[in-house]
Amino acid sequence: MSSTIVMINLFGAVALLLFGLAQVKDGVSRAFGARLRSGLATGTRGGLRSFVSGFVATVALQSSTATALMVASFVERELVEPRMAQIVLLGANVGTAVTAWVVATGIEWLSPLVILAGIVLFRSVSTARQGGGTALIGIGLMLLSLHLLSSATEPMRQSPALAAFIGLLDNAWPVALAFSAGIAFISSSSLAAVVLILSLASTGILSADLVIVLVLGANLGGAIPPVIASLAGPASAKRVTLGNLIVRAAGCLIALPLAGYGAELLEMLPLAPPKLPVDAHLAFNLILAALAWPFSRLLSRLMLRLVPEEARTDNAPKYLDSQELSTPVVALASATREVLGVGDLIERMLICASEAFEQNDLTKLKELPSLESQVDSLQQEVKIYLSKLGREGLSDENGRRSIVIIDYAINLEHIGDIIEKGLAPQVAKKASLGLNFSAEGYEELKTLFDLTIDNLRIAQTIFVTRDFNLAKQLMDVKVEVRRMEKQSAERHLERLRDGRADSLQTSSLHLDMLRDLKRINAHIVSVAHPILDESGLLIESRLRNAGKQQHPIRAPS
C-alpha cells in the first residue's frame, strides 16, 4: 500500500507540473501572444536574432514544442527562412534548459506568493492582466509541484525495487536513454522529464553517469512531439521539426559514449551534485547549439532532400492557424489574408470567362470548375475558423470584423456560383454554336466584363483598408452598372425591333449575361455596405430612394 501511495503522489506531482506548464503557456499567449508571434516572425533576419527570438519565446511560453510549431507555421508562410528556423529551435532548446535550471534554484517556497499574485491579477477586467495572472498561477503551481516531487521521491531511497531498476539502467545506457525519452515524449515536455530526473537525483540513488544519460534521453524525447504534430502539415513545416529532431538525435549519439567523461568533468567543477541534471541539461544544449549552428544551412538543404515538396492540394487554406485563435487580432488578420486569396481566385474566374467570351475559346473555361471548388472549400474553412474564434469571446469591434470577413467570403462564393453556373454555360454556348453578337452588343458586354473585374479589384482593396472614399466610389459604380445594364437591354431590344439577325440569334444570351454581370456587381459592392452603414450614409441613401419611390417628382404641366 505504501508503494502505491508513493506512486500516486509522484504521478500527481508530475501532473501538477504539466498543468502548471499548460497554464503558463495559455496565460502568456493571451497576454503577449500577438507580440511574441510578431517578434518571432520579424526577429529572424539574422542568426543571433533568430537564436535570441527562440530563447525568449520558449522562456515565455515554457514550451519548446509551442515554439517549434509556431516557427514551423511561419516557414510554411515564407515569413522565416528554413535556415533561420533551425537556429530559432537551437535557441528554444537552450531556453527550456535555462527554465529547468531556474526552477531548480530552490525557490519553491515562493509558490504561495506567486499563486496569490496570479489570482489577484486574474480578477482584473483587462485581458492582458488576466493572461499574466494565469501565467503566474502556472509558475506557482510548477514551483509547488517541485516541492511535491521532492516529498514523493523521498521514500524511494529505501525501495529495493527501485534500486534494482536503477541498477539495471546503470548497466544499460541505451535502455536508460530510451526510458527517459519515453517519459519526455509521453509528457510532451523535456522540462517535465528533467525535473523528474532532478527529483530522483536529489535522493542520491542515481549515479552521475546515469543522470547524464537520462538527461540526453529527455532531450531526445522532447523533440518528438513537434514532429508528430507537424505530420499533417506541409513539407516546409515537417522539415523544421524533423531537422530539430535530427540535431538532437545526433547530439545524443555523440554524447552517449562520452557520458562518463562528462560526468567526471561536471564533478570537477564547483557545482552542487543535487543540481547535476539541470547543469548537464544546460551544458548539453549550449554545446549542441554551438556545434550545430555552423551547419544550419547544410541541415536545411538536407531536409529539402529528405522531405521533398508534396503535391499541394489547392483547396487547403494557407493562412488559417489554429494556434492564433488565442489572439483574435492575429487570427482575424490571417482570415483576411485567406479571403483575399479567395478574391484572387474569383478574379481568375472572371478573366477566364471574359477571355473565352472575347476569343470564342472553350479551353479558357476548363479551369473554372477547379477554381470554383477551391472557392467553395476555402470560404467554408474561413467560416469554420471564425466560428471557433467566436467561442473564445470577442470584443464588439473584433466581432463586427469577423462578421464582415464571413459576409465577404460568402459573397465571393456566390459570385463563383454565378460564373460557373451562369456565365460559363452562356459563353460556352456562344463559342460552340459560333454565334456572333452585334458589334454594339459585343462592345457593351465587353465593357461590363472589364468594369466588373475592375470593381472586384477595388473591393479587394476596400476589404483590407476599409477606405471610406473608395467604399463611396464603389457604391456610385453600382448605380452606373445598373444604368449600363438598363441601357444595353434597351438598345438590344431596339436592334431586335430593327430586325438585326445577329441580335435575334444572341438575344437570350445577351440578356442573361447582362443579368448575371449585374448580380455579380451587386455581390462585389456589398463589401462597401458595412463601412457606409457605420457612417450612416447607407441608411440615408436608402431612405432617400424610398422617399423618391413614394413621392415621385412630377414635371410641371
C-alpha positions as CSV (number, residue, x, y, z in Angstrom):
1,M,0.0,0.0,0.0
2,S,2.9,2.4,0.9
3,S,4.4,1.9,-2.6
4,T,1.0,2.7,-4.2
5,I,0.7,5.9,-2.2
6,V,4.2,6.9,-3.3
7,M,3.4,6.3,-7.0
8,I,0.1,8.3,-6.7
9,N,2.0,11.2,-5.1
10,L,4.7,11.0,-7.7
11,F,2.3,10.9,-10.7
12,G,0.1,13.6,-9.1
13,A,3.1,15.9,-8.7
14,V,4.1,15.3,-12.3
15,A,0.5,16.0,-13.4
16,L,0.5,19.3,-11.5
17,L,3.8,20.3,-13.1
18,L,2.4,19.6,-16.6
19,F,-0.8,21.5,-15.7
20,G,1.3,24.5,-14.5
21,L,3.3,24.4,-17.7
22,A,0.0,24.5,-19.7
23,Q,-1.3,27.4,-17.6
24,V,1.9,29.4,-18.3
25,K,1.6,28.8,-22.0
26,D,-2.1,29.7,-22.1
27,G,-1.6,32.9,-19.9
28,V,1.4,34.2,-21.9
29,S,-0.4,33.5,-25.2
30,R,-3.4,35.5,-24.0
31,A,-1.3,38.4,-22.6
32,F,1.5,38.6,-25.1
33,G,0.7,36.2,-27.9
34,A,0.5,38.7,-30.7
35,R,3.8,40.4,-29.6
36,L,5.5,37.0,-29.3
37,R,4.4,35.9,-32.7
38,S,5.2,39.1,-34.4
39,G,8.5,39.3,-32.6
40,L,9.3,35.7,-33.6
41,A,8.4,36.4,-37.2
42,T,10.3,39.7,-37.5
43,G,13.2,38.8,-35.3
44,T,14.7,36.1,-37.5
45,R,16.6,38.1,-40.1
46,G,20.0,37.1,-38.7
47,G,21.5,34.2,-36.9
48,L,21.9,35.8,-33.5
49,R,18.5,37.4,-33.5
50,S,16.9,34.1,-34.5
51,F,18.7,32.4,-31.6
52,V,17.5,35.0,-29.1
53,S,14.0,35.0,-30.5
54,G,13.7,31.3,-30.0
55,F,15.2,31.6,-26.5
56,V,12.9,34.4,-25.4
57,A,9.7,32.7,-26.9
58,T,10.5,29.4,-25.1
59,V,11.2,31.0,-21.7
60,A,8.0,33.0,-22.0
61,L,5.8,30.1,-23.2
62,Q,7.6,27.4,-21.2
63,S,7.3,25.1,-24.2
64,S,9.9,24.4,-26.9
65,T,7.2,22.4,-28.6
66,A,5.0,25.5,-28.9
67,T,7.9,27.5,-30.3
68,A,8.8,24.8,-32.8
69,L,5.2,24.6,-34.1
70,M,5.0,28.4,-34.2
71,V,8.2,28.8,-36.2
72,A,7.2,25.9,-38.5
73,S,3.9,27.7,-39.4
74,F,6.0,30.9,-40.2
75,V,8.3,28.8,-42.5
76,E,5.1,27.5,-44.2
77,R,4.1,31.1,-45.0
78,E,7.6,32.0,-46.1
79,L,7.9,34.5,-43.2
80,V,11.0,32.8,-41.9
81,E,13.8,31.2,-43.8
82,P,14.3,27.4,-43.1
83,R,17.9,28.0,-42.0
84,M,16.9,30.7,-39.5
85,A,14.1,28.4,-38.3
86,Q,16.7,25.8,-37.3
87,I,18.7,28.4,-35.4
88,V,15.4,29.5,-33.7
89,L,15.0,26.0,-32.4
90,L,18.5,25.9,-31.1
91,G,17.7,28.9,-29.0
92,A,14.4,27.3,-27.9
93,N,16.3,24.2,-26.7
94,V,18.6,26.5,-24.6
95,G,15.5,28.4,-23.4
96,T,13.9,25.3,-22.0
97,A,17.2,24.2,-20.3
98,V,17.6,27.6,-18.7
99,T,14.0,27.3,-17.4
100,A,14.8,24.0,-15.8
101,W,17.9,25.5,-14.2
102,V,16.0,28.4,-12.8
103,V,13.2,26.3,-11.3
104,A,15.8,24.1,-9.6
105,T,17.4,27.0,-7.7
106,G,15.4,26.2,-4.6
107,I,12.7,28.9,-4.9
108,E,9.8,26.5,-4.2
109,W,8.9,28.5,-1.1
110,L,7.7,31.3,-3.3
111,S,4.9,29.3,-4.8
112,P,2.1,30.5,-2.4
113,L,3.1,34.2,-3.0
114,V,3.3,33.7,-6.8
115,I,-0.1,31.9,-6.9
116,L,-1.7,34.7,-4.8
117,A,-0.3,37.4,-7.1
118,G,-1.6,35.5,-10.1
119,I,-5.1,35.2,-8.6
120,V,-5.2,39.0,-7.9
121,L,-4.2,39.7,-11.5
122,F,-6.6,37.2,-12.9
123,R,-9.5,39.0,-11.3
124,S,-8.7,42.1,-13.4
125,V,-11.0,43.1,-16.3
126,S,-8.0,43.5,-18.6
127,T,-7.4,40.5,-20.9
128,A,-3.7,41.1,-20.8
129,R,-3.7,41.2,-17.0
130,Q,-5.9,38.1,-16.8
131,G,-3.4,36.3,-19.1
132,G,-0.5,37.5,-16.9
133,G,-2.4,36.2,-13.8
134,T,-2.9,32.8,-15.4
135,A,0.8,32.6,-16.2
136,L,1.8,33.5,-12.6
137,I,-0.6,30.9,-11.3
138,G,1.0,28.4,-13.6
139,I,4.5,29.3,-12.4
140,G,3.3,29.0,-8.8
141,L,1.9,25.5,-9.5
142,M,5.2,24.5,-11.2
143,L,7.1,25.5,-8.1
144,L,4.6,23.8,-5.8
145,S,5.0,20.6,-7.9
146,L,8.7,20.6,-7.3
147,H,8.1,20.5,-3.6
148,L,5.6,17.7,-4.0
149,L,8.0,15.8,-6.3
150,S,10.7,16.1,-3.6
151,S,8.4,14.7,-1.0
152,A,7.1,11.9,-3.2
153,T,10.6,10.7,-4.1
154,E,11.9,10.8,-0.6
155,P,10.6,7.3,0.4
156,M,12.3,5.8,-2.8
157,R,15.6,5.9,-1.1
158,Q,14.7,2.7,0.8
159,S,12.9,1.0,-2.1
160,P,14.7,-2.3,-3.1
161,A,12.7,-2.5,-6.4
162,L,13.7,1.0,-7.5
163,A,17.3,0.3,-6.5
164,A,17.2,-2.8,-8.7
165,F,15.6,-0.9,-11.6
166,I,18.2,1.9,-11.3
167,G,21.0,-0.7,-11.3
168,L,19.6,-2.2,-14.5
169,L,19.5,1.2,-16.2
170,D,23.0,2.0,-14.9
171,N,24.3,-1.0,-16.8
172,A,22.3,-0.5,-20.0
173,W,22.7,3.1,-21.1
174,P,20.7,2.7,-24.4
175,V,17.7,1.4,-22.4
176,A,18.1,4.3,-19.9
177,L,18.1,6.7,-22.9
178,A,15.0,5.2,-24.4
179,F,13.2,5.1,-21.0
180,S,13.9,8.8,-20.4
181,A,13.0,9.7,-24.0
182,G,9.7,7.8,-23.5
183,I,8.9,9.9,-20.4
184,A,9.6,13.2,-22.2
185,F,7.5,12.0,-25.2
186,I,4.5,11.0,-23.1
187,S,4.6,14.2,-21.1
188,S,5.3,16.3,-24.3
189,S,7.9,18.1,-22.3
190,S,11.6,17.7,-21.8
191,L,11.3,20.1,-18.9
192,A,9.0,17.8,-17.0
193,A,11.3,14.8,-17.6
194,V,14.4,16.8,-16.4
195,V,12.5,17.9,-13.3
196,L,11.6,14.3,-12.5
197,I,15.2,13.3,-13.0
198,L,16.2,16.2,-10.7
199,S,13.9,14.9,-8.0
200,L,15.2,11.3,-8.3
201,A,18.8,12.6,-8.3
202,S,18.2,14.5,-5.1
203,T,17.6,11.2,-3.3
204,G,21.2,10.1,-4.1
205,I,20.1,6.9,-5.9
206,L,21.3,8.0,-9.4
207,S,25.0,7.9,-10.4
208,A,26.4,10.9,-12.3
209,D,26.8,8.8,-15.4
210,L,23.2,7.7,-15.4
211,V,22.0,11.3,-14.7
212,I,23.6,12.5,-17.9
213,V,22.2,9.6,-19.9
214,L,18.7,10.2,-18.6
215,V,19.1,13.9,-19.5
216,L,20.1,13.0,-23.0
217,G,17.0,10.9,-23.3
218,A,14.8,13.7,-22.1
219,N,16.3,16.0,-24.8
220,L,15.7,13.3,-27.5
221,G,12.1,12.6,-26.4
222,G,11.2,16.3,-26.1
223,A,11.9,16.7,-29.9
224,I,9.5,14.0,-31.0
225,P,6.1,15.7,-30.2
226,P,6.6,18.6,-32.6
227,V,7.5,16.2,-35.4
228,I,4.2,14.2,-34.8
229,A,2.2,17.5,-34.5
230,S,3.5,18.6,-37.9
231,L,2.9,15.3,-39.8
232,A,-0.4,16.6,-41.1
233,G,1.2,19.9,-42.1
234,P,3.0,20.9,-45.3
235,A,6.6,19.7,-46.2
236,S,8.1,23.0,-45.1
237,A,6.8,22.6,-41.5
238,K,7.9,19.0,-41.4
239,R,11.4,19.9,-42.4
240,V,11.8,22.3,-39.4
241,T,10.6,19.9,-36.7
242,L,12.4,16.9,-38.2
243,G,15.6,18.9,-38.6
244,N,15.5,19.7,-34.8
245,L,14.9,16.0,-34.0
246,I,17.9,15.0,-36.2
247,V,20.1,17.6,-34.5
248,R,19.2,16.4,-31.0
249,A,19.5,12.7,-32.0
250,A,22.9,13.3,-33.5
251,G,23.9,15.2,-30.3
252,C,22.7,12.3,-28.1
253,L,24.5,9.7,-30.3
254,I,27.8,11.6,-30.0
255,A,27.4,12.4,-26.2
256,L,26.2,8.9,-25.1
257,P,29.6,7.2,-25.3
258,L,31.1,10.3,-23.6
259,A,28.7,10.4,-20.7
260,G,31.2,9.0,-18.2
261,Y,33.8,11.6,-19.2
262,G,31.1,14.3,-19.0
263,A,30.2,13.2,-15.5
264,E,33.8,13.4,-14.3
265,L,34.2,16.9,-15.9
266,L,31.0,18.2,-14.2
267,E,32.0,16.7,-10.8
268,M,35.4,18.5,-11.1
269,L,33.5,21.8,-11.4
270,P,32.2,23.7,-8.3
271,L,28.6,22.6,-8.9
272,A,26.1,21.2,-6.4
273,P,25.7,17.4,-7.0
274,P,21.9,17.5,-6.5
275,K,21.6,20.0,-9.3
276,L,23.6,17.9,-11.8
277,P,20.6,17.1,-14.0
278,V,19.8,20.8,-14.8
279,D,23.5,21.6,-15.2
280,A,24.0,18.7,-17.6
281,H,20.8,19.7,-19.5
282,L,22.0,23.3,-19.9
283,A,25.6,22.3,-20.8
284,F,24.3,19.8,-23.4
285,N,22.1,22.3,-25.2
286,L,24.7,25.1,-25.1
287,I,27.3,22.8,-26.6
288,L,24.8,21.4,-29.2
289,A,23.8,24.9,-30.2
290,A,27.5,26.0,-30.7
291,L,28.3,22.8,-32.8
292,A,25.1,22.8,-34.9
293,W,24.8,26.5,-35.6
294,P,27.5,26.5,-38.4
295,F,25.8,23.5,-40.1
296,S,22.3,25.1,-40.2
297,R,22.5,25.9,-43.9
298,L,23.7,22.4,-44.7
299,L,20.9,20.9,-42.5
300,S,18.2,22.9,-44.3
301,R,19.5,21.6,-47.6
302,L,19.5,18.1,-46.3
303,M,15.9,18.5,-45.1
304,L,14.9,19.5,-48.7
305,R,16.1,16.1,-49.9
306,L,14.7,14.1,-47.0
307,V,11.3,15.8,-47.1
308,P,10.5,16.6,-50.8
309,E,7.8,19.1,-51.7
310,E,4.4,17.4,-51.7
311,A,1.7,17.8,-54.4
312,R,-0.2,20.5,-52.6
313,T,-4.0,20.5,-52.6
314,D,-5.0,23.9,-53.7
315,N,-8.2,23.6,-51.6
316,A,-6.1,23.7,-48.4
317,P,-6.0,27.1,-46.6
318,K,-2.6,28.8,-46.4
319,Y,-3.0,31.3,-43.5
320,L,-5.5,29.8,-41.0
321,D,-3.6,28.7,-38.0
322,S,-5.4,27.3,-35.0
323,Q,-2.7,28.5,-32.7
324,E,-3.6,32.1,-33.5
325,L,-7.2,31.7,-32.1
326,S,-5.9,32.7,-28.7
327,T,-5.0,36.1,-30.2
328,P,-8.1,37.4,-32.1
329,V,-6.3,40.3,-33.8
330,V,-3.8,38.0,-35.4
331,A,-6.5,35.4,-36.2
332,L,-8.6,38.0,-37.9
333,A,-5.6,39.2,-40.0
334,S,-4.9,35.7,-41.1
335,A,-8.6,35.1,-42.1
336,T,-8.5,38.4,-44.0
337,R,-5.4,37.2,-45.9
338,E,-7.2,33.9,-46.7
339,V,-10.3,35.6,-48.0
340,L,-8.2,37.9,-50.2
341,G,-6.9,34.7,-51.8
342,V,-10.5,33.7,-52.5
343,G,-11.0,37.1,-54.1
344,D,-7.9,36.4,-56.3
345,L,-9.5,33.1,-57.4
346,I,-12.7,34.9,-58.3
347,E,-10.7,37.4,-60.4
348,R,-9.1,34.5,-62.3
349,M,-12.5,33.0,-62.9
350,L,-13.8,36.4,-64.3
351,I,-10.8,36.8,-66.5
352,C,-11.1,33.2,-67.9
353,A,-14.8,33.9,-68.7
354,S,-14.0,37.2,-70.3
355,E,-11.2,35.8,-72.4
356,A,-13.4,32.9,-73.5
357,F,-16.1,35.4,-74.5
358,E,-13.7,37.6,-76.5
359,Q,-11.8,34.8,-78.2
360,N,-14.5,32.1,-78.5
361,D,-12.0,29.8,-76.8
362,L,-13.6,26.9,-74.8
363,T,-10.2,25.9,-73.3
364,K,-10.4,29.1,-71.2
365,L,-13.4,27.6,-69.4
366,K,-11.8,24.3,-68.4
367,E,-10.2,25.8,-65.3
368,L,-13.4,27.2,-63.9
369,P,-14.7,24.1,-62.1
370,S,-11.4,23.6,-60.2
371,L,-11.3,27.3,-59.3
372,E,-14.9,27.2,-58.1
373,S,-14.2,24.1,-56.0
374,Q,-11.3,26.0,-54.3
375,V,-13.5,29.0,-53.6
376,D,-16.2,26.8,-52.0
377,S,-13.7,24.9,-49.9
378,L,-11.8,28.0,-48.7
379,Q,-14.8,30.0,-47.8
380,Q,-16.1,27.0,-45.7
381,E,-12.7,26.8,-43.9
382,V,-12.9,30.5,-43.2
383,K,-16.4,30.2,-41.7
384,I,-15.4,27.2,-39.5
385,Y,-12.2,29.0,-38.4
386,L,-14.0,32.2,-37.4
387,S,-16.8,30.3,-35.7
388,K,-14.1,28.7,-33.4
389,L,-12.7,32.2,-32.8
390,G,-16.1,33.4,-31.7
391,R,-16.1,30.8,-28.9
392,E,-13.2,32.5,-27.3
393,G,-15.3,35.6,-26.7
394,L,-14.6,38.6,-28.9
395,S,-14.8,42.4,-28.3
396,D,-17.5,44.2,-30.2
397,E,-15.0,45.6,-32.7
398,N,-13.5,42.1,-33.4
399,G,-16.9,40.6,-33.5
400,R,-18.0,43.1,-36.2
401,R,-14.8,42.5,-38.2
402,S,-15.4,38.7,-38.0
403,I,-18.9,39.2,-39.5
404,V,-17.6,41.4,-42.3
405,I,-15.0,38.8,-43.2
406,I,-17.6,36.0,-43.3
407,D,-20.0,38.1,-45.3
408,Y,-17.4,39.0,-47.9
409,A,-16.3,35.3,-48.2
410,I,-20.0,34.3,-48.7
411,N,-20.5,36.9,-51.4
412,L,-17.4,35.8,-53.2
413,E,-18.7,32.2,-53.1
414,H,-22.0,33.4,-54.6
415,I,-20.0,35.1,-57.4
416,G,-18.2,31.9,-58.1
417,D,-21.5,30.0,-58.5
418,I,-22.8,32.7,-60.9
419,I,-19.7,32.5,-63.0
420,E,-19.7,28.7,-63.1
421,K,-23.4,28.0,-63.5
422,G,-24.4,31.2,-65.4
423,L,-21.7,33.0,-67.3
424,A,-19.7,29.9,-68.2
425,P,-22.5,27.9,-70.0
426,Q,-23.6,31.1,-71.8
427,V,-20.1,31.8,-73.1
428,A,-19.7,28.1,-74.0
429,K,-22.9,28.2,-76.0
430,K,-21.7,31.3,-77.9
431,A,-18.4,29.6,-78.7
432,S,-19.7,26.1,-79.5
433,L,-22.5,27.4,-81.8
434,G,-20.3,30.0,-83.4
435,L,-22.7,32.8,-82.5
436,N,-21.7,36.4,-83.2
437,F,-23.0,39.4,-81.2
438,S,-23.7,42.6,-83.0
439,A,-20.7,45.0,-82.8
440,E,-22.6,47.2,-80.4
441,G,-23.8,44.3,-78.2
442,Y,-20.4,42.8,-78.1
443,E,-18.8,46.1,-77.0
444,E,-21.4,46.7,-74.3
445,L,-20.8,43.2,-72.8
446,K,-17.0,43.5,-73.0
447,T,-17.1,46.9,-71.3
448,L,-19.3,45.5,-68.5
449,F,-16.9,42.5,-68.1
450,D,-13.9,44.8,-67.8
451,L,-15.8,47.1,-65.3
452,T,-16.7,44.1,-63.2
453,I,-13.1,42.9,-62.9
454,D,-12.0,46.5,-62.0
455,N,-14.8,46.7,-59.4
456,L,-13.6,43.4,-57.8
457,R,-10.1,44.8,-57.5
458,I,-11.4,47.9,-55.8
459,A,-13.5,45.7,-53.5
460,Q,-10.4,43.7,-52.5
461,T,-8.7,47.0,-51.5
462,I,-11.7,48.2,-49.6
463,F,-11.9,44.9,-47.7
464,V,-8.3,45.4,-46.4
465,T,-8.1,49.2,-46.0
466,R,-11.8,49.9,-45.1
467,D,-11.3,53.2,-47.0
468,F,-14.4,55.3,-46.8
469,N,-13.9,57.2,-50.1
470,L,-13.2,54.0,-52.0
471,A,-16.4,52.5,-50.5
472,K,-18.4,55.5,-51.5
473,Q,-16.9,55.4,-55.0
474,L,-17.9,51.7,-55.3
475,M,-21.5,52.4,-54.3
476,D,-21.6,55.1,-57.1
477,V,-20.3,52.5,-59.5
478,K,-23.2,50.2,-58.6
479,V,-25.6,52.9,-59.9
480,E,-23.5,53.2,-63.1
481,V,-23.7,49.4,-63.6
482,R,-27.5,49.4,-63.3
483,R,-27.6,52.3,-65.8
484,M,-25.3,50.4,-68.2
485,E,-27.4,47.2,-67.9
486,K,-30.6,49.0,-68.5
487,Q,-29.3,50.9,-71.5
488,S,-27.7,47.8,-73.0
489,A,-31.0,45.9,-72.6
490,E,-33.0,48.8,-74.2
491,R,-30.5,49.1,-77.2
492,H,-30.7,45.3,-77.7
493,L,-34.5,45.5,-77.9
494,E,-34.2,48.3,-80.4
495,R,-31.9,46.2,-82.6
496,L,-34.4,43.3,-82.3
497,R,-37.2,45.7,-83.5
498,D,-35.0,46.7,-86.4
499,G,-34.8,43.0,-87.4
500,R,-31.0,42.6,-86.9
501,A,-30.2,38.9,-87.5
502,D,-27.2,38.9,-85.2
503,S,-29.2,40.3,-82.4
504,L,-32.0,37.8,-83.0
505,Q,-29.6,34.9,-82.7
506,T,-28.0,36.1,-79.4
507,S,-31.0,37.7,-77.7
508,S,-31.4,35.4,-74.8
509,L,-27.6,35.1,-74.3
510,H,-27.2,38.9,-74.3
511,L,-29.9,39.5,-71.7
512,D,-28.8,36.5,-69.5
513,M,-25.2,37.7,-69.4
514,L,-26.3,41.3,-68.6
515,R,-28.4,39.9,-65.7
516,D,-25.5,37.8,-64.3
517,L,-22.9,40.5,-64.6
518,K,-25.3,42.8,-62.7
519,R,-25.8,40.2,-60.0
520,I,-22.0,39.8,-59.7
521,N,-21.5,43.5,-59.3
522,A,-24.2,43.6,-56.6
523,H,-22.3,41.0,-54.6
524,I,-19.0,42.9,-55.1
525,V,-20.5,46.2,-54.0
526,S,-21.7,44.6,-50.7
527,V,-18.2,45.0,-49.3
528,A,-18.8,48.7,-49.0
529,H,-22.1,48.4,-47.1
530,P,-20.6,47.9,-43.5
531,I,-18.3,51.0,-44.0
532,L,-21.1,53.2,-45.2
533,D,-23.5,51.8,-42.7
534,E,-21.2,52.8,-39.9
535,S,-21.2,56.4,-41.2
536,G,-25.0,56.4,-41.6
537,L,-24.7,57.2,-45.3
538,L,-26.2,53.9,-46.4
539,I,-29.3,54.3,-44.3
540,E,-29.8,57.9,-45.6
541,S,-29.4,56.8,-49.2
542,R,-32.0,54.0,-48.7
543,L,-34.4,56.5,-47.1
544,R,-33.9,59.0,-50.0
545,N,-34.5,56.2,-52.5
546,A,-37.6,55.1,-50.7
547,G,-38.9,58.7,-50.5
548,K,-38.4,59.2,-54.2
549,Q,-40.4,56.0,-54.9
550,Q,-43.3,57.0,-52.6
551,H,-43.3,60.7,-53.8
552,P,-42.1,60.8,-57.4
553,I,-41.3,64.3,-58.6
554,R,-43.6,65.3,-61.4
555,A,-42.6,67.7,-64.1
556,P,-44.8,70.8,-64.2
557,S,-47.6,70.7,-66.7
